[in-house]
Amino acid sequence: MTTAIDKAGTFTLGDRTVRRMGYGAMQLAGPGVFGPPRDHAQALAVLRAAVEAGVNHIDTCDYYGPHVVNQVIREALAPYPDDLTLVTKIGARRGSDASWLPAFSREELISAVHDNLRNLGLERLEVVNFRRMGKVHAPSEGPIEAEVEVLAELREQGLIRHIGLSNVTAAQVEAARKIVPIACVQNQYNLAHREDEALIATLAEQGIAYVPFFPLGGFTPLQSETLSRVAADLHATPMQVALAWLLHRSPNILLISGTSSVAHLQENLAAAELALPAEALTRLDGIAKEAAPAH
Ligand SMILES: NC(=O)c1ccc[n+]([C@@H]2O[C@H](COP(=O)([O-])OP(=O)(O)OC[C@H]3O[C@@H](n4cnc5c(N)ncnc54)[C@H](OP(=O)(O)O)[C@@H]3O)[C@@H](O)[C@H]2O)c1
């Protein structure tokens, strides 16, 4: 199938070729990523519209809801298209007050893999990211080997095909790669948060996908006068420019922008066709400096 999002190209994730324009399902849970979707029918429609448009990489997690987002994905898309790569993550659980709690023990990691299998209705998970708590949305140094070894064991048992890491440092990626091949890294990165420049380049050389979370700014969507002006000059929206910039930034970047709206999904996917002239790239590159705290 040829689609408009083919313009964004493809990359190898694990041993599958996925379109670089993917979708992140977190926004399908209720407020605070807790409980059922505000609009169940719309949640199903967003997932189906994404796949219809050619999206074959969807990011999810069993602690979105919890359980709810995986169950909605299953309801909307199972039996899954052969080329659909569902990527999930483990390493946290939710408190009854919607809090995000660490869940790193061997037992918790194993039971999280089984929760994902059950709620997605799969016998094997294509890619599982181990998500470190770190400094919530930024990584912090510390050992990672024990958790990666548990995932490697589950891979040996055939429950997982590929392993990824989330919210990690370059040193942690290297430590994990000594234990098992790493398919992808998922960290916060966007026009305003560019701490991972060197890591992205290293991963690109190693053929490892880099999947930015909060590509549009997440819970506080990106706002910048420069971004708005560039978008107006290009007759595009700021969100489209932010996504086109990520696509341009490095060929190993895969997009998983999130939305609970079909209209926003379609707007975001159309960024695959947006070319950014050199002078727009220069202006956009300045946004990280505007966003940096003054010293
Ligand atoms: N590994 C991790 O720790 C981690 C952390 C966070 C997220 N993630 C993953 O990354 C994915 C993306 O992150 P995210 O969804 O938090 O953030 P995001 O993609 O940066 O932004 C989503 C926010 O932008 C809004 N939005 C999306 N498209 C828009 C448009 N065209 N115009 C205006 N507003 C728009 C969404 O609201 P509407 O629903 O109204 O469109 C939502 O509030 C998640 O779905 C999840 O799979 C991973």
The ligand as an SDF file (V2000), in Angstrom:
LIG
                    3D

 48 52  0  0  0  0  0  0  0  0999 V2000
    8.4010    6.6520   27.4950 N   0  0  0  0  0  0  0  0  0  0  0  0
    7.7850    7.5720   28.1800 C   0  0  0  0  0  0  0  0  0  0  0  0
    8.1200    7.8490   29.3070 O   0  0  0  0  0  0  0  0  0  0  0  0
    6.6480    8.3300   27.5610 C   0  0  0  0  0  0  0  0  0  0  0  0
    6.1540    9.4880   28.2080 C   0  0  0  0  0  0  0  0  0  0  0  0
    5.1270   10.1710   27.5990 C   0  0  0  0  0  0  0  0  0  0  0  0
    4.6120    9.7410   26.4000 C   0  0  0  0  0  0  0  0  0  0  0  0
    5.0930    8.6010   25.8040 N   0  0  0  0  0  0  0  0  0  0  0  0
    4.5910    8.1530   24.4870 C   0  0  0  0  0  0  0  0  0  0  0  0
    4.7840    9.2030   23.5720 O   0  0  0  0  0  0  0  0  0  0  0  0
    3.5720    9.4800   22.8810 C   0  0  0  0  0  0  0  0  0  0  0  0
    3.5100   10.9470   22.5260 C   0  0  0  0  0  0  0  0  0  0  0  0
    3.4980   11.7320   23.6960 O   0  0  0  0  0  0  0  0  0  0  0  0
    2.2710   12.6220   24.1740 P   0  0  0  0  0  0  0  0  0  0  0  0
    1.0070   12.1550   23.5430 O   0  0  0  0  0  0  0  0  0  0  0  0
    2.3260   12.7030   25.6420 O   0  0  0  0  0  0  0  0  0  0  0  0
    2.6700   14.0620   23.7110 O   0  0  0  0  0  0  0  0  0  0  0  0
    2.7260   14.8440   22.3130 P   0  0  0  0  0  0  0  0  0  0  0  0
    2.5470   13.9560   21.1490 O   0  0  0  0  0  0  0  0  0  0  0  0
    3.9250   15.6950   22.4130 O   0  0  0  0  0  0  0  0  0  0  0  0
    1.4730   15.8260   22.4690 O   0  0  0  0  0  0  0  0  0  0  0  0
    0.1970   15.4030   22.7290 C   0  0  0  0  0  0  0  0  0  0  0  0
   -0.6190   16.6320   23.0970 C   0  0  0  0  0  0  0  0  0  0  0  0
   -0.6890   17.5090   21.9680 O   0  0  0  0  0  0  0  0  0  0  0  0
   -2.0500   17.6660   21.5720 C   0  0  0  0  0  0  0  0  0  0  0  0
   -2.0620   17.6280   20.0980 N   0  0  0  0  0  0  0  0  0  0  0  0
   -1.7090   16.6050   19.2900 C   0  0  0  0  0  0  0  0  0  0  0  0
   -1.8150   16.9590   18.0040 N   0  0  0  0  0  0  0  0  0  0  0  0
   -2.2540   18.2450   17.9930 C   0  0  0  0  0  0  0  0  0  0  0  0
   -2.5650   19.1620   16.9610 C   0  0  0  0  0  0  0  0  0  0  0  0
   -2.4370   18.8350   15.6870 N   0  0  0  0  0  0  0  0  0  0  0  0
   -2.9800   20.3900   17.3300 N   0  0  0  0  0  0  0  0  0  0  0  0
   -3.1060   20.7470   18.6180 C   0  0  0  0  0  0  0  0  0  0  0  0
   -2.8340   19.9200   19.6560 N   0  0  0  0  0  0  0  0  0  0  0  0
   -2.4050   18.6760   19.3300 C   0  0  0  0  0  0  0  0  0  0  0  0
   -2.7970   16.5140   22.1680 C   0  0  0  0  0  0  0  0  0  0  0  0
   -4.1380   16.8860   22.4480 O   0  0  0  0  0  0  0  0  0  0  0  0
   -5.3890   16.2960   21.6200 P   0  0  0  0  0  0  0  0  0  0  0  0
   -5.6610   14.9330   22.1800 O   0  0  0  0  0  0  0  0  0  0  0  0
   -6.4590   17.2950   21.8960 O   0  0  0  0  0  0  0  0  0  0  0  0
   -4.9820   16.2600   20.1850 O   0  0  0  0  0  0  0  0  0  0  0  0
   -2.0240   16.2950   23.4630 C   0  0  0  0  0  0  0  0  0  0  0  0
   -2.4410   17.2020   24.4540 O   0  0  0  0  0  0  0  0  0  0  0  0
    2.4910    9.0280   23.8560 C   0  0  0  0  0  0  0  0  0  0  0  0
    1.2850    8.7660   23.1940 O   0  0  0  0  0  0  0  0  0  0  0  0
    3.1210    7.8110   24.4680 C   0  0  0  0  0  0  0  0  0  0  0  0
    2.8740    6.6850   23.6400 O   0  0  0  0  0  0  0  0  0  0  0  0
    6.1050    7.9110   26.3690 C   0  0  0  0  0  0  0  0  0  0  0  0
  1  2  1  0
  2  3  2  0
  2  4  1  0
  4  5  1  0
  4 48  2  0
  5  6  2  0
  6  7  1  0
  7  8  2  0
  8  9  1  0
  8 48  1  0
  9 10  1  0
  9 46  1  0
 10 11  1  0
 11 12  1  0
 11 44  1  0
 12 13  1  0
 13 14  1  0
 14 15  2  0
 14 16  1  0
 14 17  1  0
 17 18  1  0
 18 19  2  0
 18 20  1  0
 18 21  1  0
 21 22  1  0
 22 23  1  0
 23 24  1  0
 23 42  1  0
 24 25  1  0
 25 26  1  0
 25 36  1  0
 26 27  1  0
 26 35  1  0
 27 28  2  0
 28 29  1  0
 29 30  1  0
 29 35  2  0
 30 31  1  0
 30 32  2  0
 32 33  1  0
 33 34  2  0
 34 35  1  0
 36 37  1  0
 36 42  1  0
 37 38  1  0
 38 39  2  0
 38 40  1  0
 38 41  1  0
 42 43  1  0
 44 45  1  0
 44 46  1  0
 46 47  1  0
M  CHG  2   8   1  16  -1
M  END
$$$$
